[in-house]
């Protein structure tokens, strides 16, 4: 049997991932978030193929990670070409894992029609476009900032009544964001002493990116690109540009505003005097305020999105704190008679749920304050700290979606040092990639059985391929460290000594 070596193993991963992406796209025709709502349950063959392809693609990505950490890692250019191969089939298929793209189009149509999208839901539009939006969100206002609503308005103007064309245009917007991220991420990684290939593998070839940003066309792609570009700009001593870029990201989704804290901290470190941080914070706030006012005036959407930020937090939203709140509420209702002041068992559950959600937000704020303190003491990289802060907001917040993990995950890919966070991040991302059904709805027992069968066959296929061609298994460097780090030396260690 020929010895394929690491480069051949990486090529095997590329082919495996491309096959998985193609099968997933084909399965999406019968199991994805197709047009005209969900008149029928997803077809059995579609569900089977979709989960089969999902497992192939996730396995290919995890195996490719071993090659990236191996003695002959693929180049960043090779990894970017791999991203194109894996993303191409998903670009042409129906949306997968979420129907949010239809909400985006409906909200853009509201803006174009002169309706306030921050007080009215897509239902006021009527017609086929509003019918594509899930009933849960049909009467809710838009929680997105003016930057994205302005883009959605342009997209719906160009697409007209053609919903499929609108989906494709929103995917192109997401691709523009990913293209900018592909340019910025390697530079940001170098600035943070992280190998660019490792950052691209974890941050861009991630299944969460392919499933939710490429196929699902989520606006988080543009948010991440602007946030990463802003953090790179401030590290390059361009704090004014950095503030504008991060503010634009926050005007898509507010959590990106945490990047402004890093901008102020890094800017303040370069100013002389004890009041340097204060001056930097005031300047950052002023530039962010002017940028917000200018964008809001340009789009004409107003500031109602601030009041609509709680829209994603529905009664059925799930998160760590929501799960703890429901568990405590059910236990209290089972052990004690709910007090009339709570309105019975349902009122008690709502009160306990609210308490836990506020407790989670308080814990997230405490985590952010601790990270700010560590950045000021220069104990942790500011970019890495923003990634951890965003993950704290996601993990401890009142609602979570799998793609929210990318807010912090992309920055961790660019800045996290070798350690537990970097080792566990791929595991968490792989599990989250399996957390949502291809059509975005909760599957029934029959669909779950078919999904398990498809996923199991995918796992068997991967294992059988490795058993038949063991040389296709990439070789990781000792201790899982990137080869660039293996050959670093320090004066104390002596020339040629490996860490």
Rosetta blueprint (number, residue, H / E / L):
1 X L
2 X L
3 X L
4 X L
5 X H
6 X H
7 X H
8 X H
9 X H
10 X H
11 X H
12 X H
13 X H
14 X H
15 X H
16 X H
17 X H
18 X H
19 X H
20 X H
21 X H
22 X H
23 X H
24 X H
25 X H
26 X H
27 X H
28 X H
29 X H
30 X H
31 X H
32 X L
33 X L
34 X L
35 X L
36 X L
37 X L
38 X L
39 X L
40 X L
41 X L
42 X L
43 X L
44 X H
45 X H
46 X H
47 X H
48 X H
49 X H
50 X H
51 X H
52 X H
53 X H
54 X H
55 X H
56 X H
57 X H
58 X H
59 X H
60 X H
61 X H
62 X H
63 X H
64 X H
65 X H
66 X H
67 X H
68 X H
69 X L
70 X L
71 X L
72 X L
73 X L
74 X L
75 X L
76 X H
77 X H
78 X H
79 X H
80 X H
81 X H
82 X H
83 X H
84 X H
85 X H
86 X H
87 X H
88 X H
89 X H
90 X H
91 X H
92 X H
93 X L
94 X L
95 X L
96 X L
97 X L
98 X L
99 X L
100 X H
101 X H
102 X H
103 X H
104 X H
105 X H
106 X H
107 X H
108 X H
109 X H
110 X H
111 X H
112 X H
113 X L
114 X L
115 X L
116 X L
117 X L
118 X L
119 X L
120 X L
121 X L
122 X H
123 X H
124 X H
125 X L
126 X L
127 X H
128 X H
129 X H
130 X H
131 X H
132 X L
133 X L
134 X L
135 X H
136 X H
137 X H
138 X L
139 X L
140 X L
141 X L
142 X L
143 X L
144 X L
145 X L
146 X H
147 X H
148 X H
149 X H
150 X H
151 X H
152 X H
153 X H
154 X H
155 X H
156 X H
157 X H
158 X H
159 X H
160 X L
161 X L
162 X L
163 X H
164 X H
165 X H
166 X H
167 X H
168 X H
169 X H
170 X H
171 X H
172 X H
173 X H
174 X H
175 X H
176 X H
177 X H
178 X H
179 X H
180 X H
181 X H
182 X H
183 X H
184 X H
185 X H
186 X H
187 X H
188 X H
189 X H
190 X H
191 X H
192 X L
193 X L
194 X L
195 X L
196 X H
197 X H
198 X H
199 X H
200 X H
201 X H
202 X H
203 X H
204 X L
205 X L
206 X L
207 X H
208 X H
209 X H
210 X H
211 X H
212 X H
213 X H
214 X H
215 X H
216 X L
217 X L
218 X L
219 X L
220 X H
221 X H
222 X H
223 X H
224 X H
225 X H
226 X H
227 X H
228 X H
229 X H
230 X H
231 X H
232 X H
233 X H
234 X H
235 X H
236 X L
237 X L
238 X L
239 X H
240 X H
241 X H
242 X H
243 X H
244 X H
245 X H
246 X H
247 X H
248 X H
249 X H
250 X H
251 X L
252 X L
253 X L
254 X H
255 X H
256 X H
257 X H
258 X H
259 X H
260 X H
261 X H
262 X H
263 X H
264 X H
265 X H
266 X H
267 X H
268 X H
269 X H
270 X H
271 X L
272 X L
273 X L
274 X L
275 X L
276 X H
277 X H
278 X H
279 X H
280 X H
281 X H
282 X H
283 X H
284 X H
285 X H
286 X H
287 X H
288 X H
289 X H
290 X H
291 X H
292 X H
293 X H
294 X H
295 X H
296 X H
297 X H
298 X H
299 X H
300 X L
301 X L
302 X L
303 X L
304 X H
305 X H
306 X H
307 X L
308 X L
309 X H
310 X H
311 X H
312 X H
313 X L
314 X L
315 X L
316 X L
317 X L
318 X L
319 X L
320 X H
321 X H
322 X H
323 X H
324 X H
325 X H
326 X H
327 X H
328 X H
329 X H
330 X H
331 X H
332 X H
333 X H
334 X H
335 X H
336 X L
337 X L
338 X L
339 X L
340 X H
341 X H
342 X H
343 X L
344 X H
345 X H
346 X H
347 X H
348 X H
349 X H
350 X H
351 X H
352 X H
353 X H
354 X H
355 X H
356 X H
357 X H
358 X H
359 X H
360 X H
361 X H
362 X H
363 X H
364 X H
365 X H
366 X H
367 X H
368 X H
369 X H
370 X H
371 X H
372 X H
373 X H
374 X H
375 X H
376 X H
377 X L
378 X L
379 X L
380 X L
381 X L
382 X H
383 X H
384 X H
385 X H
386 X H
387 X H
388 X H
389 X H
390 X H
391 X H
392 X H
393 X H
394 X H
395 X H
396 X H
397 X L
398 X L
399 X L
400 X L
401 X L
402 X H
403 X H
404 X H
405 X H
406 X H
407 X H
408 X H
409 X H
410 X H
411 X H
412 X H
413 X H
414 X H
415 X H
416 X L
417 X L
418 X L
419 X L
420 X H
421 X H
422 X H
423 X H
424 X H
425 X H
426 X H
427 X H
428 X H
429 X H
430 X H
431 X H
432 X H
433 X H
434 X L
435 X L
436 X L
437 X L
438 X L
439 X L
440 X L
441 X L
442 X L
443 X L
444 X L
445 X H
446 X H
447 X H
448 X H
449 X H
450 X H
451 X H
452 X H
453 X H
454 X H
455 X H
456 X H
457 X H
458 X H
459 X H
460 X H
461 X H
462 X H
463 X H
464 X H
465 X H
466 X H
467 X H
468 X H
469 X L
470 X H
471 X H
472 X H
473 X L
474 X L
475 X L
476 X L
477 X L
478 X H
479 X H
480 X H
481 X L
482 X L
483 X H
484 X H
485 X H
486 X H
487 X L
488 X L
489 X L
490 X L
491 X L
492 X L
493 X L
494 X L
495 X L
496 X L
497 X L
498 X L
499 X L
